[in-house]
C-alpha cells in the first residue's frame, strides 16, 4: 500500500531468490510452461511429482492448491490450469497453462498493491481488480463470464 507509487526498477530484487532474479518476457513464460507441461523439460515422473498439490494460503488469504513450483487452478467447464504467480515490490506476474496446452495466459504488471485500506485495515476493491479478473477470464476461458 505505497502511496504515491515509486519506481522500484532501481532495486535489486534478488533478495527473494531466483524468483525475482529472472528477467524474461510473458512470451518466454508461456513457452516455458508449455514445454514444462508437455514433458519437454522434466520427465513424466518428475512432472507428476510437481503436480502433487496440497492446500496452502496465498498472500491474499485465499486457499490455493500448490505443488512443487506449480499452482493448480480448476475452472469448471474450462479445465485444469497449471502455472505460477509472484510479486515483488512494484511488480508481479502470473502465468497459467491449461493442462491440455490449448490455452495459455501470462500477465506482467508494473504496479502492485494498488488498493487503499478501508477503516477495517483491509484492502478495498479497486477497478484494476475487476479488470484483471475479466482479462484472466477471457484469456483462460475465451468468455466474458466471471471466474
Backbone as numpy.savetxt, mean C-alpha at the origin, in Angstrom:
# Nx Ny Nz CAx CAy CAz Cx Cy Cz
0.68 14.72 11.31 -0.15 15.89 11.31 0.73 17.14 11.31
1.46 17.30 10.25 2.40 18.41 10.17 1.77 19.53 9.35
1.56 20.68 10.01 0.92 21.80 9.35 1.74 23.05 9.65
2.30 23.68 8.68 2.15 23.41 7.25 3.05 22.25 6.82
2.71 21.63 5.68 3.56 20.55 5.16 4.99 21.05 4.93
5.93 20.13 4.99 7.35 20.48 4.80 7.93 19.66 3.66
9.07 20.10 3.18 9.79 19.36 2.14 10.65 18.30 2.83
10.23 17.05 2.75 10.97 15.96 3.38 11.94 15.29 2.41
12.01 15.77 1.18 12.89 15.14 0.20 14.36 15.33 0.55
14.66 16.24 1.47 16.06 16.48 1.85 16.52 15.50 2.94
15.61 14.71 3.51 15.96 13.79 4.58 16.36 12.42 4.02
17.27 11.77 4.72 17.69 10.42 4.37 16.77 9.45 5.11
15.86 8.82 4.39 14.86 7.95 5.02 15.39 6.54 5.29
16.68 6.32 5.10 17.22 4.98 5.32 17.16 4.57 6.79
16.82 5.50 7.70 16.69 5.15 9.11 15.62 4.09 9.33
14.68 3.93 8.39 13.66 2.89 8.54 14.08 1.60 7.84
15.32 1.53 7.41 15.83 0.32 6.77 15.61 0.34 5.27
15.66 -0.83 4.69 15.57 -0.95 3.24 14.24 -0.46 2.68
13.19 -0.47 3.50 11.87 -0.08 3.02 11.86 1.31 2.41
12.54 2.25 3.01 12.52 3.62 2.50 13.80 3.99 1.76
14.70 3.06 1.63 15.96 3.35 0.96 15.89 3.10 -0.54
14.87 2.39 -0.96 14.73 2.04 -2.36 14.15 3.20 -3.15
14.81 3.58 -4.22 14.28 4.60 -5.10 13.77 3.89 -6.34
12.51 4.07 -6.63 11.90 3.32 -7.71 10.74 4.11 -8.29
10.09 3.51 -9.27 8.89 4.10 -9.85 7.71 3.17 -9.60
6.50 3.69 -9.79 5.33 2.82 -9.63 5.34 1.74 -10.70
5.87 2.02 -11.86 6.00 0.99 -12.90 6.93 -0.14 -12.44
8.02 0.23 -11.77 8.93 -0.78 -11.22 8.23 -1.63 -10.16
7.40 -0.99 -9.33 6.66 -1.74 -8.31 5.71 -2.75 -8.96
4.98 -2.32 -9.99 4.09 -3.24 -10.69 4.87 -4.40 -11.29
6.01 -4.09 -11.90 6.84 -5.15 -12.49 7.31 -6.12 -11.41
7.83 -5.60 -10.30 8.32 -6.45 -9.21 7.24 -7.37 -8.68
6.09 -6.80 -8.30 5.03 -7.64 -7.72 4.45 -8.60 -8.75
4.37 -8.20 -10.01 3.91 -9.11 -11.06 4.83 -10.32 -11.17
6.14 -10.08 -11.20 7.12 -11.17 -11.29 7.13 -12.01 -10.02
7.05 -11.36 -8.86 7.04 -12.10 -7.60 5.87 -13.07 -7.54
4.67 -12.56 -7.83 3.47 -13.39 -7.71 3.35 -14.41 -8.83
4.09 -14.22 -9.91 4.12 -15.21 -10.99 5.18 -16.29 -10.73
5.88 -16.20 -9.60 6.90 -17.19 -9.27 8.21 -16.99 -9.99
8.46 -15.79 -10.49 9.69 -15.51 -11.24 10.84 -15.02 -10.36
10.55 -14.67 -9.10 11.61 -14.14 -8.23 11.99 -15.16 -7.16
11.01 -15.78 -6.53 11.27 -16.83 -5.54 10.55 -18.09 -5.99
11.00 -19.23 -5.48 10.34 -20.48 -5.90 8.96 -20.60 -5.27
8.20 -21.56 -5.76 6.80 -21.74 -5.36 6.63 -21.93 -3.85
7.51 -22.73 -3.24 7.37 -22.96 -1.79 7.69 -21.69 -1.00
8.65 -20.91 -1.45 8.96 -19.65 -0.76 7.82 -18.66 -0.89
7.21 -18.58 -2.08 6.07 -17.70 -2.28 4.90 -18.14 -1.39
4.67 -19.44 -1.32 3.58 -19.95 -0.47 3.83 -19.56 0.99
5.09 -19.61 1.43 5.42 -19.20 2.79 5.16 -17.71 2.99
5.50 -16.91 2.00 5.26 -15.46 2.08 3.77 -15.17 2.18
2.95 -16.03 1.61 1.51 -15.80 1.57 0.76 -16.42 2.74
1.48 -17.00 3.69 0.85 -17.47 4.93 0.67 -16.25 5.81
-0.56 -15.81 5.99 -0.80 -14.55 6.69 -1.30 -14.75 8.12
-1.14 -13.70 8.89 -1.70 -13.62 10.24 -2.36 -12.24 10.36
-3.36 -12.11 11.21 -3.97 -10.79 11.39 -3.04 -9.87 12.18
-2.86 -8.66 11.69 -2.09 -7.64 12.39 -2.87 -6.32 12.35
-2.51 -5.41 13.21 -3.15 -4.10 13.24 -2.23 -3.12 12.52
-2.77 -2.46 11.50 -1.99 -1.50 10.72 -1.79 -0.21 11.52
-0.93 0.68 10.99 -0.71 1.97 11.64 -2.00 2.79 11.71
-2.94 2.51 10.81 -4.21 3.22 10.82 -5.20 2.60 11.79
-4.80 1.53 12.49 -5.67 0.88 13.46 -6.61 -0.14 12.85
-6.39 -0.52 11.59 -7.25 -1.50 10.92 -6.60 -2.88 10.96
-7.44 -3.92 11.06 -6.93 -5.29 11.02 -6.67 -5.67 9.56
-5.46 -6.13 9.27 -5.11 -6.59 7.93 -4.48 -7.98 8.03
-4.45 -8.68 6.91 -3.79 -9.98 6.83 -2.40 -9.77 6.26
-1.37 -10.16 7.02 0.00 -9.88 6.62 0.84 -11.13 6.70
1.64 -11.36 5.67 2.56 -12.48 5.62 4.00 -11.99 5.68
4.89 -12.74 5.07 6.30 -12.35 5.04 6.52 -11.32 3.93
6.25 -10.07 4.25 6.44 -8.99 3.29 5.28 -8.78 2.34
4.19 -9.51 2.52 3.03 -9.36 1.65 1.77 -9.11 2.46
1.00 -8.16 2.01 -0.30 -7.82 2.60 -1.36 -8.45 1.70
-2.30 -9.16 2.29 -3.38 -9.81 1.54 -4.64 -8.97 1.68
-5.30 -8.73 0.54 -6.55 -7.98 0.55 -7.58 -8.75 -0.29
-8.67 -9.16 0.35 -9.77 -9.83 -0.34 -10.80 -8.78 -0.74
-11.14 -8.73 -2.02 -12.18 -7.83 -2.49 -13.31 -8.68 -3.05
-14.40 -8.84 -2.29 -15.50 -9.70 -2.72 -15.94 -9.40 -4.16
-15.99 -10.44 -4.95 -16.38 -10.31 -6.35 -15.25 -9.88 -7.27
-14.08 -9.56 -6.69 -12.97 -9.08 -7.51 -11.67 -9.82 -7.24
-11.67 -10.75 -6.31 -10.50 -11.60 -6.09 -9.63 -11.20 -4.92
-8.51 -11.89 -4.84 -7.51 -11.66 -3.81 -6.37 -10.85 -4.40
-5.94 -9.84 -3.67 -4.82 -9.01 -4.07 -3.69 -9.17 -3.07
-2.48 -9.09 -3.57 -1.28 -9.16 -2.75 -0.41 -7.95 -3.03
0.26 -7.47 -2.02 1.17 -6.35 -2.23 1.70 -5.83 -0.92
2.00 -4.55 -0.92 2.57 -3.93 0.27 2.35 -2.43 0.19
2.35 -1.79 1.35 2.29 -0.34 1.38 3.25 0.14 2.46
3.48 1.41 2.46 4.36 1.96 3.48 4.40 3.47 3.41
4.80 4.05 4.53 4.91 5.50 4.61 6.18 5.88 5.35
6.68 7.02 5.01 7.74 7.69 5.76 7.33 9.15 5.82
8.09 9.96 6.49 7.75 11.38 6.58 7.51 11.94 5.19
6.33 12.40 4.96 6.04 13.13 3.74 5.77 12.32 2.49
5.85 11.00 2.55 5.63 10.22 1.33 5.09 8.83 1.66
4.44 8.24 0.69 3.93 6.89 0.88 3.70 6.21 -0.46
3.56 4.90 -0.40 3.29 4.12 -1.61 2.44 2.92 -1.25
1.64 2.48 -2.21 0.85 1.26 -2.06 0.88 0.54 -3.40
1.12 -0.75 -3.36 1.16 -1.54 -4.57 0.42 -2.85 -4.33
-0.58 -3.13 -5.16 -1.37 -4.35 -5.03 -1.52 -5.01 -6.40
-1.41 -6.33 -6.42 -1.55 -7.11 -7.65 -2.54 -8.24 -7.39
-3.51 -8.39 -8.28 -4.48 -9.48 -8.11 -3.76 -10.81 -8.30
-4.17 -11.80 -7.54 -3.50 -13.11 -7.52 -3.34 -13.70 -8.92
-4.31 -13.45 -9.82 -4.20 -13.98 -11.17 -3.35 -13.09 -12.08
-2.85 -11.97 -11.55 -1.98 -11.08 -12.30 -2.68 -10.17 -13.29
-4.01 -10.23 -13.36 -4.73 -9.47 -14.38 -4.99 -8.01 -14.02
-4.79 -7.64 -12.76 -4.95 -6.24 -12.36 -3.82 -5.87 -11.41
-3.28 -4.69 -11.61 -2.24 -4.18 -10.73 -2.50 -2.71 -10.45
-2.04 -2.27 -9.31 -2.16 -0.87 -8.96 -0.98 -0.50 -8.08
-0.28 0.54 -8.45 0.75 1.12 -7.58 0.53 2.62 -7.56
0.51 3.17 -6.36 0.27 4.59 -6.17 1.33 5.13 -5.22
1.92 6.25 -5.59 2.86 6.94 -4.71 2.32 8.35 -4.45
2.43 8.78 -3.22 1.98 10.13 -2.86 3.12 10.87 -2.18
3.15 12.17 -2.38 4.22 12.96 -1.78 3.72 13.82 -0.63
2.63 13.39 -0.04 2.09 14.05 1.16 1.37 12.97 1.97
1.67 12.89 3.23 1.03 11.92 4.11 0.49 12.65 5.34
-0.46 12.03 5.99 -1.04 12.55 7.23 -1.62 13.95 7.02
-2.50 14.04 6.04 -3.11 15.33 5.69 -4.33 15.66 6.55
-4.80 14.70 7.32 -6.01 14.91 8.12 -5.74 15.84 9.31
-6.69 16.69 9.59 -6.65 17.51 10.81 -7.19 16.65 11.95
-6.74 16.94 13.16 -7.23 16.21 14.32 -8.49 16.88 14.85
-9.49 16.07 15.17 -10.71 16.57 15.77 -10.52 16.81 17.26
-11.56 17.25 17.94 -11.48 17.53 19.37 -11.16 16.28 20.18
-11.49 15.10 19.62 -11.19 13.84 20.31 -9.75 13.40 20.10
-9.01 14.14 19.24 -7.62 13.76 18.95 -7.50 12.78 17.81
-8.63 12.41 17.19 -8.60 11.46 16.08 -8.60 12.21 14.75
-7.92 11.64 13.73 -7.91 12.28 12.41 -9.32 12.39 11.84
-9.64 13.53 11.27 -10.94 13.78 10.67 -10.90 13.45 9.18
-12.03 13.03 8.59 -12.07 12.73 7.16 -11.60 13.94 6.34
-10.95 13.63 5.24 -10.44 14.66 4.33 -10.82 14.23 2.91
-11.05 15.16 1.99 -11.39 14.80 0.61 -10.37 13.88 -0.06
-9.10 13.97 0.33 -8.09 13.08 -0.25 -8.37 11.61 0.08
-8.91 11.35 1.27 -9.22 9.97 1.66 -10.22 9.35 0.70
-11.30 10.08 0.42 -12.32 9.58 -0.50 -11.77 9.45 -1.91
-10.94 10.39 -2.34 -10.37 10.33 -3.69 -9.46 9.12 -3.84
-8.65 8.82 -2.84 -7.78 7.64 -2.91 -8.59 6.35 -2.90
-9.63 6.28 -2.07 -10.49 5.08 -2.06 -11.11 4.87 -3.44
-11.58 5.94 -4.08 -12.17 5.84 -5.41 -11.13 5.39 -6.44
-9.91 5.92 -6.33 -8.84 5.51 -7.24 -8.51 4.03 -7.06
-8.36 3.58 -5.81 -8.07 2.17 -5.54 -9.18 1.28 -6.10
-10.42 1.69 -5.89 -11.57 0.91 -6.37 -11.53 0.78 -7.89
-11.33 1.87 -8.56 -11.29 1.85 -10.02 -10.12 1.03 -10.53
-8.95 1.21 -9.93 -7.75 0.49 -10.38 -7.85 -1.01 -10.13
-8.34 -1.40 -8.96 -8.35 -2.82 -8.62 -9.59 -3.55 -9.14
-10.70 -2.85 -9.25 -11.95 -3.52 -9.60 -12.54 -3.08 -10.93
-12.09 -1.95 -11.46 -12.61 -1.47 -12.72 -14.00 -0.87 -12.60
-14.42 -0.59 -11.37 -15.75 -0.01 -11.15 -15.62 1.15 -10.20
-16.65 1.96 -10.17 -16.66 3.09 -9.26 -17.34 2.79 -7.94
-17.79 1.55 -7.72 -18.46 1.21 -6.48 -17.47 1.22 -5.33
-17.90 1.62 -4.13 -16.98 1.72 -3.01 -16.41 0.38 -2.60
-15.14 0.40 -2.14 -14.49 -0.81 -1.62 -15.10 -1.21 -0.31
